[in-house]
Amino acid sequence: MIARKPTFLLLPFAFLLLPSLSALAQTQTTGRIAGTVKDQNGAVIVGAEVTVVSRTTGDERKVTTDATGDYTVALLLPGTYRIGVAANGFSTQIFDTVQVVITETTLVDADLTVAGVIADPVVVRIAPLVHRDGPQLGRVVGSRAVSELPLATRNFTQILGLSPGTSADLPDNTAVGRNSQDISVNGARTTQNSYQINGVDANNIRNNNSLRLAVPAPETIQEFKVQTSLYDATFGRSGGGNVQAVTKSGANDFHGAAYEYFRNDALNANNPFLKAAGVTRPGLKRNVFGGLLGGRLKRDKAFFFISYQGTRERNGASDNSLSSSVLIDPSLTDDRSEQTLRRTFNLPSINPIALALLNVKLPSGQFLIPTPQANGQYSGSAPSSYQEDQFNANVDYRINERNWLAVKSFSSNAPLTLALFSGPNVPGFTADQETDNRLVSIQDTYTFSSTVTNEARIGYHFIRQTSFPHEPVKDSDIGISRANANTFPGLPLIRIAQNAGGIVFGTANVNIDLAFAVPSVTLGDNLSITRGKHSIRTGAEVIYYQQNITQNLNTRGQIDFSNFNNFLTGTVNQSVFGTGINYRSLRTTDYNLFVEDDSKFSRKLTLNLGLRYELDLPPYDTRGRITTFDPALYKPRLLVVGGIPRGPPIGGFVQAGNVIPQYDLPDVPNVGKRIVRSIDPNNFAPRIGFAYSPLDSGSLVVRGGYGIFYSRISVLHLSTAVQLPPN
């Protein structure tokens, strides 16, 4: 059924693509101004000249009203504009300050008086709170709100939840680092949102959340918008929210600022578990400092904007720094001789490795396995540290009166040292984690005529994260032998009654020894044409993704003990050891096409018709290191002798068809390089909507619509393929 719907929807498009056709445009980084010009008696004025001038850069666009008195100025960068409306026999009307925001239309209607009557300038300070040109719902948050709202870690994602239809957990004000926040839009999953910065895809295809999203400083953000429902065919990739953010550009006037923000623990309450254990309040010091400067390189021609922000944080209050009520046998004291332990725990002997572990001390002088404080519990704190340095460099250049070029770049390096991470719940086994972001966008806007405008863009986005554990204690220090100890010398992760809240110590294993890079390239083009009552956008977008990942899971091993006595005697409940091919190089490409027509049938009614096509190819590994299990091919071993399986191996495993000989598994059949047997080519996404404003004031709008939305799945299922047999 889905495949047939686009055929039905193409009928109105075929009708609209006649000489009376028109088109509009607003994109991820632009908005538009539209309106109707009339005389004092309400009659439309044909051929009136509308001049739109940027108040910051001097960029000028001119259009004329059509046979219905309507005009549209498309693909305008966000900011403030001055509008002049002139016609023969009428006085010129000036709109001094008109605000344009991304993805939205600012309606400016003019009522001209006869020549000789002076009309006062009209000041429009903000875009209308209620937009009347479409069914989509969302909210634009401007630079003032972004920079002035209280943000614990100065992260704009923490106010994405201000938009209606969104929900999110409260931000953790004690968290160390960026503390990005995921939102759920109208009940969709938090992984079903799409993020774009300066028109470039900024998603982390590894897991499709905001955890490692590039986060420009609030002072550098021009505005952002969260679209929550019925967004038009220009936007896709997700069935949840669409988030577009735009950073600032320079202007003719010079503007600059310097700032520093400081947080500490002076007014913080102590953690109740720490207080009960007699531990002092954890320390917290966070300094955020930076500066920005924007202005002209040449008046009305070339502009620049640069910024820097640094963050230095030392935090003992975060979840990655606190040990709260870890259960340790209350009989354990600082006297840890074998004789005392045997007598205290009524054991005939103590395992020599357990004895060595009990007597190991950390560089701080504290026992590796701490002595419980009261009632067999331990609570403590160790500081985590965070540092970030980020830079913005943006240049805008007016090539000529028709052509505008914008180049924007963002760079961030953010090393983080976590006192507790991925396993251990007592201090001593820290981990270093660094997240690097790069984003570059190049956007060229060309005006062919007053009714035809094109926007071409290319962008590069890059995320890299490394996570590696510190190894303060090595296997050789306590008498453990392991085949790969030369490569991974640290302790295994040791868990004692973990399910009952017991102690966990040793080198972190899960999601550690991890390094991945996710570069992507975005190519896109949007064409806007305006004719009469119709505004049409049509375009295409190609996004090429990579993910290169190395992930060592349980390479030092994991040992579980059901209780403390079993630990003392060396009675293991279970153990885990990881090996195999630990790296993947994944590739995939998304292809998107769209056409959107916004038909303004009257000042009160707008109809939106659109069609989007998305082809999101499944990822593949460049060397074919992907295996999976196909139940349809399952064959058990047919021969068992003396309880030992004999004969051919179990059937059912398959491997990628592009596997190189080094990784080719014997007796395992090859399938397509993407593993999946087919690619779904039927991802047509029709969009139908309307907006009706029954009141002349435009303060009430009735909206409705229908659409199909597709969500690009992440590559996490293949990132974890390092754990799958038969690898």
RAJOZI-V984924 format. One record per backbone hydrogen bond with DSSP energy under -1.0 kcal/mol. CO is the residue of the C=O (numbers start at 1). NH is the residue of the N-H. Records with the same first field share a line. If there is no record, write none. Layout:
BEGIN
CO=NH  NH
END
This chain:
BEGIN
1=5
4=8
5=9
6=10
8=11
10=14
11=15
12=16
13=17
16=18
18=21
25=75
30=103
31=76
32=106
33=73
34=108
35=71
36=110
37=45
38=112
39=42
43=39
48=65
49=86
50=63
51=84
52=61
53=82
54=58
56=252
59=54
61=52
63=50
65=47
66=69
69=37
70=66
71=35
73=33
76=31
79=100
80=55
81=98
82=53
83=95
84=51
85=93
86=49
87=90
89=115
93=85
94=122
95=83
98=81
100=79
101=104
104=32
106=34
110=38
113=91
114=117
122=96
137=228  229
139=226
141=224
142=146
143=147
144=148
145=149
155=158
156=159
157=160
159=162
160=163
163=166
165=186
167=184
172=175
184=167
185=188
189=192
192=240
194=243
195=202
196=245
197=200
200=197
204=207  208
205=715
210=213
217=220
218=221
220=248
222=143
223=246
224=141
225=244
226=139
227=242
229=137
232=235
237=712
241=194
242=227
243=196
244=225
245=198
246=222  223
255=294
257=292
259=290
261=288
263=286
265=268
271=275
272=276
273=277
274=279
275=278
283=316
285=314
286=263
287=312
288=261
289=310
290=259
291=308
292=257
293=306
294=255
295=304
298=301  302
301=398
302=297  298
303=396
304=295
305=394
306=293
307=392
308=291
309=390
310=289
311=388
312=287
313=386
314=285
315=384
318=321
320=420
321=382
323=380
326=378
329=332
337=341
338=342
339=343
340=344
341=345
342=347
351=355
352=356
353=357
354=358
355=359
360=368
362=365
366=362
374=377
376=328
377=373  374
378=326
380=323
384=315
385=417
386=313
388=311
389=413
390=309
391=411
392=307
393=409
394=305
395=407
396=303
397=399  405
402=447
403=399  400
404=445
405=397
406=443
407=395
408=441
409=393
410=439
411=391
412=437
413=389
414=435
415=387
416=433
417=385
418=431
430=470
431=418
432=468
433=416
434=466
435=414
436=464
437=412
438=462
439=410
440=460
441=408
442=458
443=406
444=456
445=404
446=454
451=530
452=448  449
453=528
454=446
455=526
456=444
457=524
458=442
459=522
460=440
461=520
462=438
463=518
464=436
465=516
466=434
467=514
468=432
473=491
474=477
475=478  480
482=485
484=488
489=475
493=559
494=505
495=561
497=500  502
498=501
501=327
503=496
504=425
505=494
509=512
513=552
514=467
515=550
516=465
517=548
519=546
520=461
521=544
522=459
523=542
524=457
525=540
526=455
527=538
528=453
529=536
531=534
533=600
534=531
535=598
536=529
537=596
538=527
539=594
540=525
541=592
542=523
543=590
544=521
545=588
547=586
548=517
549=584
550=515
554=578
557=493
558=576
559=495
560=573  574
561=497
563=567
564=568
565=569
566=571
568=351
570=572
574=560
576=558
582=551
584=549
585=622
586=547
587=620
588=545
589=617
590=543
591=615
592=541
593=613
594=539
595=611
596=537
597=609
598=535
599=601  607
604=693
605=601  602
606=691
607=599
608=689
609=597
610=687
611=595
612=685
613=593
615=591
620=587
621=624
623=660
624=626
626=656
628=654
630=633
631=634
635=651
639=646
641=644
644=641
651=635
652=630
654=628
655=671
656=659
660=663
665=668
669=655
672=675
674=676
682=684
683=614
685=612
686=708
687=610
688=706
689=608
690=704
691=606
692=702
695=698
702=692
704=690
706=688
715=718  719
716=720
718=721
720=723
721=724
724=727
END
